[in-house]
Amino acid sequence: MNRGYIKVWRKIADNDILQNHKYCAFFLWALTKAAHKEKTIIVGGQSVHLLPGQFIFGRKSAAKALGMSEQEIRTCLKLSQNLDFLTTKATNKFTIISIINWDIYQGSDSDEQPSEQPTSNQQATNKQPQIKNVKNVKNNTYVQNEFETFYSAYPKHKAKADALKAWNGIQGERPSIDLLLNCLSVQKATEEWTKDNGKYIPLPATWLRGRRWEDEVSAPPKKAAIW
């Protein structure tokens, strides 16, 4: 059965990934595990919707697949987050991993066979429109993936269409998805957001339009690392 291909950039040789054999194995394993197109799967009797670049992660299964200890998997996972390779979203049953910049590095056609090449006349006639359309599709998919990551992390899931409109409306002002997620993680722990079952948490669209990632809040005390 043809399971398709993944792309590996030569750039990994520039940041010592190849010299860290265990992390290199984890890095490549994660690329092969990620969904190449949007799909819905069943995990433990629960329906889970995955976007391109996402997959369900478990330390035990990863350790078994890679011949590592769970401690080594934790280390690889933490390094991946520090290198902005991936983000994680944990539930009470499983963890969803999202590979950052999946569409930039892999493209929406990473698991498809090359199509027939057009004739020279077709190439001359269609070259510019084709390039423009491919770029638009990839950019739109990338923006949509980032929004879904933000919306999933936001503690109040209401008025999603308005939230997406706000997201697109501040595209030139919006910071990186990692910075937004970090701000959310801090604000979700504040008294304002936790009291009265989250009654005072603003709608995601309001949060975005108000540039609430710029709010000054005190971060909660950090818990001691478990590894």
N, C-alpha and C positions, 0 to 999 in steps of 0.2 A: 504494500500500500504506500502510495506517495504521500509523505507528510509535509512536503514543502521544504523551504529553506529559510534561514535567518541571515542577516547581514552583520558582519563583524568589522568594525572600522579599525584601520591600522593605528588610529589614535590611542588605542589601549596600550600600545608599546611606549607611549610618552609619559605615562603616569605610574609606571612600575607594577601595573596589574599582572603582566606576564611573569614577573619575578615572584609574586605571591601566588603560588600554585593552588592553594586551597581557595583563595578568593577568586582566582581566574576560573576555576571549575564552577564555583557558585554563580559567577557572573554569566557564564555561558549557559548553565543549567536554567537560570531564570529566564533568559531570552527564549530558550526552547519551550518553556512552560507557558509563556504568555500567549493569550488569545490573539490571533492575527486579525480577527474580525469580531464584531459585536455578536454576543450569543447569551443564551440563558441556560444555566445548568442547575441540577438538583444536588444539594449538599445537605446530608442529614435530614432529609425530608423537607428542606427549605429551598425555594426557588431563588437563585442568585443570578443577577444580570451582570455580565462582564463586558467591559469595553475593550477595544484593542489595546494590548499592552498590559492587561490585568490577568491575574490568576489567583487561585486559592492556595494559600501557603500553610504548611504545618511543619514545625521543627522536626518532629519525629520522622515524617515521611521524607523530608529533605535530607536529614542525616543518613537515612537508610539508602536513599538514591545516590548520595555522593560519597558514602563510606566515611563519614565524619561523625564526630560526637555532636550532641545538641549544643554544647558549649561553643564548639567551633562554628556551628551554624549561626548562633547568636552573634558571634564576633563578626562573621561575614555580613550579616544583615545590618548590624550597626555601621560597619564600614561603608556599605552600599548607601545608607542614608546620609552619612557624612560626605560622601562623594557626589551626592545629588543624582544617584543612579535610580533610586526608587523611593516610594513612600508606602506606608502601611496603614491599613484601617482595620482595627481589631473589633470583632464582635464577641459575644459570649460563647460562640461555637467555632469560629474560624477567623482567619485573617485574610484580607484581600490585599495583594501587592499590586501597585501600579508603577510601571516602569516609566520614569520621566522622559519626555521627548521621544516616546516610542515612534510617533509618526515621522519625526525628523530623521531618525536613524534607520528605521525599518521601512517606512512608507506603507501605504495602504495595500500595496500589491506584493508584500514580502513573501506570501505563501502561494503565489500564483505562478504558473508557468509563463514564459515569455510568449507574447502573441505574435502572429505572423507579421513580418516587416512589410510596410507599405512600399509601393513602387517609388522611384525617384520623383515622378511627377506629383504623386500624392504627398511626398515629404515636403516638396517645395511649396505646395498649396496649403498644407495643413499644419506646418511646423509651429508657427506662432500661436494659433488658437489652442493647439493641443497642450503646449507648454503652459499657457496661461490657465487653462482649465485644471490641469493637474495641480498646479500651485494653489489655486483657490480651494480645491477639494481638500488638499492636505492641511492648509491653514485653517479651514473651517472645522475639520475633524479635530485638529489639535486644540483649538479654542473650546470646542464643545467638550472634549475630554477634560480639560482643566476646570471648566465650569462644573462638570459632574463631580469631580474630585472635591471641589470647594463645597458644593451643595450637600454632598454626602457627609462631609465633616461638620457642617453647620448644624447646631442642635435644634433648630426649629424648621421643620420642613413644611412651609406654607408659601403659597403664591409663587410657585416655581417659575411660571412663565414670566412674571414681573421681575423675578430675580435674574433670569437670563437676559431680559431686556436691559436691566441695570448693569449687568456684567459686560455686555457688549457696548453699552453707552460710555463706560469709563476705560475702554481698552487702552487708550494712550496714557492714562494715569495709573493704571493698575500695576501694583508691584508683582513680584514673582509669586507663583502658587505656594512655594515653600514658606515665604514670609507670611502670606495670608494664613496658612495652616498653623504656623507658629503663634501668630496673634490670636487666632481662634482658641488654640489650646490654653493660652494664658487667660483669655477673657471668660472661657467656659468655667474656670475654677473660681471666678470672683463671686462675691456675695450677691452682687446685683443680678447675676445670671442664674444663680443656684436657688435663690430664695423663692418661696411660693411656687414651687414646681416649674420654674423658668418663666413665670408670668411676665417678667420685665425684659425678656430677651427680645430685641428688635427683629422684625422680619428681615430675611436675608437681603431683600432689595433695599430696604431702609439702611441696613448696615453698609452696603456697598456704596449707595449714593451719598451717604454721610461720611465716607472715607473713615469709617470707624476703626480701621486697622491702625490709624494714627493716634487713637486714644491712649493716654498714659495710664497704665494700670500697674499695680504691684504684682509681680509674679509670685505664686504660692511657693512655699518652701519645697525644694527638690527632695525627693526621696532618695535614700542611699541606693546606689547601683547594686543590682543583684548578681552581677558577674563582672 
